[in-house]
């Protein structure tokens, strides 16, 4: 039996927490000069993953499925 692997794209984007999964907010990687300071400040930090997507992301992060 081959070794099961975690979805590498998902492992880079999502982290497990005590009560679920968290993710970074989008639109904060490049071309930030034209974005207002308020907008960049609001994009800081992490947010929990929506309940709809939680099962899908959880499956991608598990190795024993």
C-alpha positions, 0 to 999 in steps of 0.5 A, a space after each residue: 500500500 502506498 503512503 497517503 499524502 496530505 494535499 500540499 496546496 491545502 496544507 500551505 493555505 489552512 491551519 488547524 485550530 482548537 475549534 476548526 480551521 483558519 485561513 488568510 484573507 485574500 488580495 494581500 499578496 502583491 500590487 499593494 501600492 494602489 490599495 488604501 491603508 484602511 483596506 490593507 489593515 482590514 485584510 490583516 490576520 486570519 478568519 475561520 473557514 466557512 462551515 460549507 467548506 470545512 468538510 472539504 478542507 478537512 478531508 484534504 488535510 487528513 492523511 488517513 482517508 
